Amino acid sequence: MALAEPLSIVIAALGGEGGGVLTDWIVAAAEARDFPIQSTSIPGVAQRTGATTYFIELLPVPRAELGGRKPVFALYPSPGHVDVAIASELIEAGRLLETAFVTRDRTLLIASTHRIYSIAEKSAMGDGRFDTARVLKAASELARRAVLCDLAATARQQGSVLNAVVLGVLAGSGALPFAPEEFERAIRAKAVAVESNLRGFAAGLAIGRGELPAAAPPTAPAQAASIDERVRARFPAVLHEIIGHGVARLTDYQGAAYAARYLDRLAPIITAEGAGALPVSRETARYLALWMSYEDVIRVADLKTRRARLARVRREVGATEAQPLQIADFLKPGLEEVASVLPPASGRALMRWAGRKNRLARWHVGLHLRTDTVWGFARLRLLASLKPWRPRSFRFAEEQHAIDDWLGLIRQALARDPALALEIAETARLLKGYSDTARRGRRNYGLIIERLVRPALAGGPALDAADAVRAARNAALADPEGTQLDSLIARPLSRAPLPQAAQ
């Protein structure tokens, strides 16, 4: 009797996302049917540096029908011989595509489209994110069938976890010879968070069957709703999405009035650019929102003590609600952080004093705060409670002045050279972080503005200015120490184009 070919399943899951539990559920369903099955795992690097790969091979024939014969399973997936590929995050799906585990004649690809950024993406000086559009395009072209949607969002909506939703999608796809009830029994047999796992499984089952449930939009506060109405009524439709993100970010950062100030600042740029695709307005909207929500000790303390952050940490380490969790935050504030929250006159005086004899670099206090304790949490909350004071602080005054100067330069350039205006807008991407990172970014930004932008707007060779600013910005992003930028910035503007830094 000819035996059926084994079914091969590859699962790429990040740390804390339950890839092992998902594997156990599939194995339990197969064993309940007395199907021969084998599962192996190849550990990845901890958390987001890499994923753990699980490989399952099963023969959909009960052992009683094999006449004493035992199938020999592989220990590692073979390219071109995978029936189901599962990725818990979009770039992990890209890894599966790159290694040829997904093929058009055979493979069902199930992947969540949400992103958890890798260490390389986060540590890049500029925008180091991978091109997700390329992964989505490749998935639709290379897989026999691809189920791609934000399964993590579905899990949150159901109060469940990602692996339960993925199991539901797998059951609904019909790729394995199991009825949904068999997977439900496997979840119950595991006896861990049964009800929430079943909710996630049911939602995934609907997705796998093609019944995509619409996510309920969050209810916005009244003030935020009025700002949203202003965006729709007064700003071009091509900018609604990017401006909407900016408004949401700044409302969370400092309130609705601050978000309204963002719109007031953006409106003159849009008017000056006119109509069309509005590339300058788009990039200005992006970096204006980021700049206006600059990171300071108040923001850091606020984010570190949010309930969502604590829940995320618990989820990442795989701790249940009943298990105690210790969280230690390491901080190293210096004189600049102290000056940032003082009144402008006091902060300015402290910065002048700190600028002598390299005190800014030498005077730091190392803090080790246990935010799972009352005392540690209370100290961070005390810092976070300074949010209403922020508009009266030294750092706030300095940043607002610099923002207004930047917007003025963009408006000047729009009247003369839109290409230069776009490069000026994008130069704000150099400003990020706080402490040493923020200092380096301000230094590089200031060099480009003073040595290239202002001379060009004062009557320099505008035809070369946009190329020069772009090259200088790329050099600053490629080299955090500023050596490449210093070399480029020393060259006078000329007709010869400046060399482009590698991207």
N, C-alpha and C positions, 0 to 999 in steps of 0.2 A: 504494500500500500504506500503510495506517494504521500509524504507528509507535507503539510502546509509550510510555507516559508515563515520563519520567525519575524515578529514585528519588532522594530528597533525604535527606541525613543531616547532622545537627547534632551536634557534639561540644563540650561545655564542660568543659575540663580546667584544673586549677590548674597553676601553674608547677612543673616538675620531675616531673609525673605522666605524661609521655610522650604527650600528646595528638597531637603532631606525628608520632611514630613510629606510633601507632595509625592515623592518617590515611594514612601511607605504606604500611602493610600492606594497607589496603583498596584503595588505588590500585594497588598491585602486583598484587593478585589480579584486579582488573578489567582491567588492561593485558595480563595473561597470557591473558585470554579475548578480547582485542582489542575490549573494550567502550569506547566513548567515555566519558571521565570528566574531571571538573575539580574541583580542590580549592583552596580559598582559606582564609585565616586572618585573624582580626581580633584583634590583640594586646590583652590586658588589662593591668591594672596588675600590677607585680611581685608574685609569690608570692600570699599569701592575700587581698590587697586586692581582687583580681578575677581572673577566669579568661580564658584565651584561647579564643575560639570558632572552631572549624574547621567549614567547610561543604563538603560533597561532593555533587556531582550526577553521576549516571551513567545512561547509557541501556543497558539490558540487551539490546542487539542488536549482534552483531559488525559492525565497520565494513564488512566485505565484503558485507553484506546491505543496506547503506544506499544503494547505487547512486551513490556519490559525494557524497551529501548529508551535511552536517555539522550536528549539533544545536547550538543556541545555548543555553548554560547561564547561569544567574544567578550573580552574584558574592556574593549575600547571601541567607540563607534568608527565606522569606516566611511569615508566620503563616498557619496553616491548610493549608500545603502541605509539611509535613515528614513523612516516612515513619518515620524512626528518630531519636530524640533520646537522646543519651548524656551522662550527667553523672558526673564522677569523684568527686563528693561531694554530700551530700544538699541543701545549700542551693543549690548550683549547679543541681540539679534544680528547685528552687523558682524560680530565675530563668527557666528554660526554660518552666515553667508560667505564670509571670507574663506573659511576652512572647507567650503564645499560640502557641508553637511546637509545643505538645503538644495534639492534638485527639482527641476520642473516636472519631471515624469513621475515623481514619487512622494515628495515631502509636503506634509501639512505644517505650516509655520504658525505658531501662536506666540504673539509677543505683545507685551504692554508698551505703549508708545511714550510713557512718561520718561523723564530723564533724571538720573542721579549722576551728577558730574564726577568724572574721574579726577584723580590727583593731578594729572597732566593738564586737564582742562582748567582746573581751579588755580593752578600755580602759574599759568601763562600770563605774561605781562599785559597782553591785550585780550581780544576775544579768542580764547583757545578752544571754543566748543566745536565738536565734530558736526559736520553737515548732516543733519538728520534727514533732510529731504532726499539725499542720495541713498540713505539706508532704506527709506520707505519705497523709493523707486525700485531699488534692487530687489527688495522683498516681493513686490508685486510682480516682478518679471521672472524671478528665479524659482519661486515656490509653486508647487502644483495648486495650492490654495493658501492664502494668507489671511489670518484673522488678526488685525492690527487695530487696537484701540487702547484707551487709557484704563487699563484694568485696575491700576492702583487707585484711581479716582472712584471706580465702582466699589472697590473694597471699602474705602472710607465712607461712602454713602450708605453702605449696608452695615457699617460698624463691624466689619469683618477683616480678614487678612488676604493678601494677594494670592497666596497659594490655593486657598479655597475657591477663589474666583477662577483661577486658571484651571483647576480640576473641573469646574462646571463647564468652561468653554470646551475642554477636551471631551467631556461626556456629550455635550450638545453637538459636537462636530461629527460624531459617528465614526471616528477613525479607529476606535478600539472596540472589540466585541463584548462590550459591557453595557448593560442598561443603567440609566442614572441611579436607579434604586440600589444597585450593587455598590456604587461609589458612596452613596449615602450611608449604607451599612458599614463601609470601611471607616467613614468619619465617626460614626457612633462608637465603633469598636475601639477607636483610638482614645475616646473618652477625654478629650481636651478641647475646651471651648466649643462644645458640640453645637449649641444653638447659633452662635455667631458664624461658625464655619458653614453650617447648613444654609444660612442666609446668603453668604457669599457664593456658595455653590449654586444656589437657585438663580442668582443674578447672572453668574457666568454661563449657566445652562441656557438662559434666554439669549445671551450673546452668541453662543456657539450655534444655536438654531437659527440665527439671523434675526432675532427679535431684539433689536438694540434699544434698550430703554433710554429715554431722554433724561439727562441729568437736570435736576431741579435747580434753577439759578438761585444763588443766595440772595436773601432780602437785604437791600441796602438801606442805611439810615436815611432819614429825610434830607439832611444837608447834602449827603453824598448824591442822593437822587437828583437834587436840584442842580448840582454841578454836572452830572451826567446829561441832564436835559440841555444845559448850556453848551456842552460839547457837541451834541447832535444838532443843535439849532444854529450855532455860529461858526463851526469849524468844518473844513472840507471832509467829505466822507472817507477819502483816501487816508486820512490821518486819525480817524476815530479809534482804531484799535490801539495804536501806539500811545495816543493821548490818554485813552482810558486806563492803560497800564500805569502811566505816569500819575494820573489823578488818584488811583487806588493806592499807589506807593506813598504818595505825599500825604494823603489823608491819614494813613496809618502812622506815618512818621511824625506829623505835627498838627494834623487836624484839617478840617474842611476849608478854613480861611487860608491856610498855607497852600492848599491845592488850588484854590481860586487865584492866588498870586502867581502860581505856575502858569495858569491860562492867560493871565494878564501879560505876563512876560513873553509868552509865545505868540500872541496875536500879532504884534508888529512885524515879526519875522515872516509870518505867513502872508501878511499884506504886502510886504516888500518883495516877496518872491513871486507873487501873482497866482497863476494857475498851473495846471499840468500835474505831473507826478510829485512835485514839491520835495525833491530829495534833501535840500538844505533844511527845510522845515521839519522833515521827518527825523533827521539826525539831531537837529537842535532839540526837538521834543524828547528824544531818547536820552541825550546826555544832560539836558537841563534837569530832568527828573532825577537822574542819578546824582548830579552835583548838589541839587537842593536837598537831597537826603544823605548828605555826607555822613560818614561814620565817626562818631565821637564816643566818649565813655558812657554817655547817657543812652545812646542807641545800643551799644554793646551790652550794657547791663539789662536793658529792656528785652532784647532778643534772648539772652541767656536765661531769663527767668520766666519766659512764657510757657504756658501749659503745653502748647503744641511742641515746643522744643523738648521738654521733659518726656513727653509721650514718644517722640521720635527716638530719643536716646534709648528708652526702654525697649522700643520695638527693634532697634538696630542690634542690641546686645541679646535679644531674645528673652528678656525677663518678663515674667507674668506679673499681673497686678498684685499678687500675693507675695512676691519676692522682694526683699529689701534691695534698694539700688543706691550705690554711692557714686556721686558725681563730683569730681574735683576740677575746678576751672583755674587755669594758670594765667595770671595777668601780670604785666610789667609796666605800670604807668610811670610816666616821667614828668618833668617840669612842663612840657608842652601840653599834656593832658590836664594838668592842674590849671594852667593859664587859660585853656579853652573854655572852662566853665565860669571863670571870673568875669566881673564887669569889664567892658572894653578898656577903660583906662588902666585898671589894675592888671589885666591880662597883658596889655601892651608893655607895661613897665616890667613885668616879670619876664617876658620874652626878651626884652632888651638886655636885662641883667643875665639871663640864661645864655644869651648868645655869646657872651664873653668867656674865654678860656674853655670853650667846648663843653660847657655844662649840660647842654641839651643831650649830648650823646652819653655823658657819664653819669648823670643823676637819674637813676631809675630805682623803683622799689618793686621787688619781686613779691607777688601775692599768690597764695595758694588757698583758694576759697572752696570750701565744701558746700556746694549749693543744695545738697540734700539735707543740710542741717538748718535749724531755725536761724542761727546767728549768721551763717554764710549767706543764706538766701536773703535775709533782712538787709545785709550790707549792699548787696546788688540792687535790691528793690529801692533802697534809699537813693542810690545813684539814678535809677530809672525814674524816680519820682521828680527829678529835676527837669523833666520834659517841659513843663510850663515856663521854666526859667530860661530855656535855651534861646529864645529870641532876644534876650537881654545880655547874652554872653559875648565874650570877646571873639571866639571862633565864629559865631553866627554872623557878627558884624563884618568880619574879614571875608568870609565866604560870600556873603551877599554883595559886597562891593566888587569882588572879583567876578562874580557871575554877571553883574550888570556891565562890567567892562567887556567881558567876553561877548555878550549879546550885542553890545555897541559895535564891536569889531566885525561881527557877522553882518550886521545891517550895512555898515560901510562897504564891506566887500560885495554884498549883493548889488549895490548900485554900480559897482565897477567890474567885478569878475565873479560870477556865480561859482565857478570852479574853485576859486580861492575861498569863497564863503563856505563851501562844503568842507574843505580841508580844515578851516578854522573850527567849524562845528565839531568835527571828529577829533580834533586835538584834545578836547576835554576828556577823552577816554584815558588820558595819562593820569588823571586825578582819581585816586582810589585809595581805600584803606585808611589807616591812621598810623601815627608814630613814624617809624623810619620809612615805611612804604609811602605814606602820604608826603613826607618830606622830599623823597626822591622824585615823586610824581610832580610836585609843585616846582621843584627845581628845573626839571626837564621841560615842563609846560612853559615856565617863565622864559627859559632860553629861546624857545621857538617863537613865542609871542614877541619878545623884545628884539631879537636879532633878525627875524625873518618877516613876521606879519606886519608889525608897525612900519618898518622901512618900506615895505611894498605898498601899503596903503597911503604912505606919505608921498608917493610918486616914483617908487622903484619900478623895475621891469615886471609888471604884473603877469606877463605871459609865462614867466619862469617861476613866479612865486608859488603857485599851487603845487607844482612838481617839487619844489624845494621843501615846502611844508610837509608834504606827504612823505618824502624821503627821510626828513628829520624825525617825523613821528614814528616811522617804521624802525629807524635806528634806535630810538628811545625804548620802543617796545621789545626790541631784540636783545638789548643789553641793559639790565637794570642798573649797572654801575655808571652808565652814561658815557663810556669811552667812545663808542661809535658816534653818538650824537655830538660830542665835543669836536670830533674830527670833521663831521659834516658841516657843523655850524660855523666852523672857521673859514669855510669857503665862501667867497662872495657870490651873490646871485649873478648868473651869467646866462648866455644863451644855451650853453651846454647843459643838458639835463644831468641832475645828480643821480648817482647810482641808487638803485632801489634795494632796500634791505630784503632779505629772504623772508617770505611769509610761511 
